[in-house]
Amino acid sequence: MADTILTDTPAWAELNVPTPGDPIKAALPDGAVRPGYQKLANRTAAMIEGLHSPARTYLLPDVGVLYDLIIQPLGWVGLVDSGGKWTLIYHNTTDTYDVSTPGALAADTRYWVYGYESGGVLAYERSTTAPDSRLQYKTGDKSRVYITTFVTNDFMVPVGYTQSGRVYTYEGFVPSTTEGGTAGGPHGNLVLNDAMITGFATALNLGIAVPSYARQAVVKAGTVGFAASSRIVLYNRLSSSINGRYLDYTGTNDFMIQATIDQTANRGAPAQMYYTWSSTNLAMLLNLWVVSFVE
């Protein structure tokens, strides 16, 4: 009986586990592979989807390197290579990827960055296609492993951020109209721009500042103007009925507050919250930014 000869690793044609009925003792010609043994070996490849660690990256708005994304070592990365086989790549370098390399970015747009195999090492590309539900690969394409995500401002420049695991923290805040920004929106991580007062709970989509699959976001609200008393209520809820955690704050003149907004019940839909805004000065304005979010 011929010996079982396994194919080369670390590339596999499939990840299937042994199927009942696969021969493991039947006589086979030299060089043949018994399906049971081969599938058992391939089964170890199924672990590769969990071997790579979430990225540790940062993209800071430094003069001259507005588009440079720094990607720190990821460890083992599992993906389908350029030959269509599952493979492991050990990533132990700090890489710089210019996110404008494929061409100019669009204004106020969320992008995702993916890694792919090229010549046995990781290369990078940006995309407007979100990752799959496990946040591991590009939707519908396991040759593209998910690395990170960023958003641009009105001037087609990425909003600086840092990332550690699944936690993203913005390093800058897009200015409102009264701060020298442009009118309209959305504006990168500015989700409420110079809003007039409202005496009732108002829905607010967090838009491009928070991906729809995010679990949690931290928001910062700031007033513009002078008043004897202004009140902001930030609701951690997804409907107009009052429920869940909320922050109720009253202050004078200009002030800023932060609140945590859970999104677990809203995954797959636009990230959303509610707010109430009132003031003794009817000309007071309210701005709201996303500070950070958790995937």
C-alpha positions in Angstrom: 0.0 0.0 0.0 1.4 3.4 -1.0 2.3 6.0 1.6 0.0 8.9 2.0 1.8 12.0 0.5 0.4 15.3 1.6 0.6 18.4 -0.6 2.8 21.3 0.2 1.9 23.7 3.0 1.1 26.5 3.8 -1.3 26.6 0.8 -4.4 24.5 0.6 -6.9 24.0 -2.1 -9.8 23.7 0.4 -10.6 23.9 4.1 -13.1 21.0 4.3 -12.9 18.5 7.2 -12.9 14.8 6.4 -16.1 13.5 4.9 -17.6 10.2 6.1 -16.5 7.5 3.7 -13.2 9.1 2.7 -10.7 6.3 2.4 -7.7 6.3 4.8 -6.6 2.7 4.4 -7.4 1.8 0.8 -4.5 1.0 -1.4 -3.5 3.9 -3.6 -0.8 4.4 -6.2 2.5 6.0 -5.2 2.1 9.8 -5.0 -1.6 9.6 -4.4 -3.2 11.4 -1.4 -5.9 9.7 0.7 -8.7 12.3 0.9 -9.2 11.6 4.6 -5.7 12.5 5.6 -5.4 15.4 3.2 -8.7 17.0 4.5 -7.5 16.4 8.1 -4.3 18.3 7.3 -6.3 21.0 5.5 -8.6 21.4 8.5 -5.7 23.2 10.3 -6.0 25.9 7.6 -9.4 26.7 8.9 -7.7 28.3 11.9 -6.2 31.0 9.7 -9.3 33.1 9.7 -8.7 33.6 13.4 -4.9 33.8 13.4 -4.5 37.4 12.2 -4.9 40.1 14.9 -6.9 43.3 14.4 -4.7 46.0 13.0 -2.8 48.6 15.0 -2.6 51.6 12.7 -2.7 55.3 12.7 -3.2 58.1 10.2 -2.3 61.5 11.5 -2.8 64.8 9.6 0.9 65.8 9.4 2.0 68.3 6.8 3.4 66.5 3.8 2.1 63.1 4.8 -1.7 63.8 4.9 -2.4 60.5 3.2 0.2 58.2 4.8 -1.3 55.3 6.7 1.1 53.6 9.2 0.3 49.9 9.6 2.1 48.2 12.5 2.9 44.4 12.5 -0.2 42.2 12.2 1.4 38.8 13.0 0.0 35.9 11.0 -2.5 36.8 8.3 -4.6 34.2 6.6 -6.1 34.8 3.1 -6.5 33.4 -0.4 -3.4 34.2 -2.4 -3.0 35.3 -6.0 -3.0 31.7 -7.0 -6.4 31.0 -5.4 -5.0 29.0 -2.5 -5.3 29.6 1.2 -2.0 30.8 2.6 -0.4 32.3 5.7 1.7 35.4 5.6 3.7 36.4 8.6 3.6 40.2 8.8 6.3 41.6 11.1 7.1 45.0 9.5 5.8 48.5 10.0 4.4 49.6 6.6 3.5 53.0 5.2 0.6 53.0 2.7 -0.4 56.2 0.8 -4.2 56.0 0.6 -4.2 58.4 -2.3 -2.0 56.1 -4.4 -4.9 54.7 -6.5 -6.1 58.3 -7.2 -7.7 61.2 -5.5 -10.1 60.5 -2.6 -13.7 61.7 -2.6 -14.9 64.2 -0.1 -16.8 63.1 3.0 -16.5 59.4 2.2 -15.7 56.3 4.3 -13.0 54.0 2.9 -11.8 50.6 4.0 -8.2 49.4 3.6 -7.5 45.7 2.8 -4.3 43.7 2.6 -3.7 41.2 -0.2 -0.9 38.8 -1.2 1.6 40.1 -3.8 4.9 38.3 -4.3 4.5 36.5 -0.9 4.1 39.7 1.1 1.2 41.9 2.1 0.2 44.8 -0.3 -2.6 47.2 0.4 -5.5 48.8 -1.4 -8.4 51.1 -0.4 -12.0 50.4 -1.2 -15.5 51.8 -0.6 -16.8 48.3 0.0 -17.2 47.4 3.7 -15.9 44.2 5.3 -17.9 41.1 5.9 -20.0 40.5 9.0 -17.0 39.1 10.9 -14.9 42.1 10.0 -12.2 39.9 8.7 -12.3 40.1 4.9 -13.7 42.3 2.2 -17.3 41.4 1.6 -17.4 38.6 -1.0 -13.6 38.4 -1.3 -11.3 36.4 1.0 -8.2 37.4 -0.9 -8.6 40.8 0.7 -8.1 40.8 4.5 -9.6 43.8 6.4 -7.0 46.1 7.9 -8.6 49.5 8.9 -11.1 52.2 7.9 -11.0 56.0 7.6 -13.2 58.9 6.6 -12.4 62.0 4.6 -13.4 65.6 5.2 -14.7 68.3 2.8 -11.3 68.8 1.3 -10.8 65.1 0.3 -8.2 64.6 3.0 -8.5 61.8 5.6 -9.5 62.8 9.1 -6.6 61.7 11.4 -7.2 58.8 13.7 -5.5 56.1 15.8 -6.5 52.5 16.0 -5.8 49.9 18.6 -7.6 46.6 17.9 -11.2 47.5 17.2 -11.1 50.9 18.9 -10.8 54.0 16.6 -10.1 57.4 18.0 -10.2 60.6 15.9 -7.2 62.8 16.4 -8.9 65.9 14.9 -12.4 67.5 14.6 -13.7 68.9 11.4 -14.6 72.6 12.0 -18.3 73.7 11.9 -19.4 76.5 9.7 -19.0 79.1 12.5 -15.5 77.7 13.1 -14.5 78.3 9.5 -15.8 75.1 7.9 -18.1 74.9 5.0 -21.9 74.8 5.1 -24.0 71.6 4.7 -22.8 68.2 5.6 -21.9 65.5 6.5 -18.3 66.7 7.3 -16.0 63.8 8.3 -16.6 63.3 12.0 -18.8 66.4 12.4 -22.3 65.0 12.4 -24.3 68.0 13.6 -23.3 71.4 12.2 -24.5 74.6 13.9 -28.0 73.2 14.7 -30.7 75.6 16.0 -32.5 74.7 19.2 -35.1 72.0 19.3 -37.4 71.4 22.3 -38.1 67.8 21.5 -36.1 64.5 20.9 -34.6 64.7 17.5 -33.1 61.7 15.6 -29.5 62.1 14.4 -27.8 59.7 12.1 -24.0 59.5 12.8 -23.5 59.0 9.1 -20.1 58.3 7.7 -18.4 59.1 11.1 -19.5 55.7 12.5 -19.7 52.5 10.4 -23.2 50.9 10.5 -21.6 47.7 12.1 -20.1 49.6 15.0 -21.0 48.5 18.6 -20.4 51.8 20.4 -19.5 55.4 19.8 -18.4 58.3 21.9 -19.8 61.7 20.8 -18.9 65.3 21.8 -21.4 68.1 21.8 -20.5 71.8 22.0 -22.5 75.0 22.1 -21.8 78.2 20.2 -22.8 81.5 21.7 -23.7 83.0 25.1 -26.7 82.2 27.2 -27.7 82.2 30.9 -28.8 78.6 30.5 -28.6 76.0 27.8 -29.6 72.3 28.1 -28.4 69.3 26.1 -29.9 65.8 26.4 -28.1 63.0 24.5 -30.1 59.8 24.4 -28.7 56.3 24.0 -31.7 55.0 22.1 -32.9 54.2 18.7 -36.5 55.4 18.8 -38.5 58.5 19.9 -39.6 56.7 23.1 -37.5 57.6 26.1 -35.5 54.6 27.3 -32.0 53.6 27.8 -29.0 55.6 29.1 -28.8 59.3 28.5 -26.8 62.4 29.5 -28.7 65.5 30.6 -26.6 68.6 31.1 -27.3 72.2 31.7 -24.7 75.0 31.4 -24.0 78.6 30.6 -22.5 80.2 27.5 -20.1 77.9 25.6 -19.6 74.4 26.9 -18.8 70.9 25.7 -19.9 67.4 27.0 -19.2 63.8 25.9 -21.5 60.8 26.0 -21.3 57.1 25.1 -23.8 55.8 22.5 -24.4 52.1 22.3 -25.2 50.7 18.8 -25.6 47.0 19.5 -29.3 47.0 18.7 -28.8 48.9 15.5 -26.0 47.0 13.8 -26.4 46.9 10.1 -28.4 50.1 10.0 -27.1 53.7 10.1 -25.6 54.5 13.5 -28.1 56.7 15.2 -28.9 58.6 18.4 -31.4 61.2 19.7 -30.8 64.6 21.2 -32.7 67.5 22.7 -31.4 71.0 22.6 -32.8 74.1 24.3 -31.4 77.5 25.4 -32.5 80.8 26.8 -30.8 82.3 23.8 -32.7 81.3 20.7 -29.6 82.1 18.6 -27.4 79.5 20.3 -26.0 76.8 18.1 -25.1 73.2 18.7 -22.4 71.1 17.1 -21.7 67.4 17.6 -18.7 65.3 16.7 -17.9 61.6 16.9 -14.8 61.2 19.2 -14.3 57.5 18.8 -16.1 54.2 18.0 -15.7 50.5 18.6 -16.2 48.0 15.8 
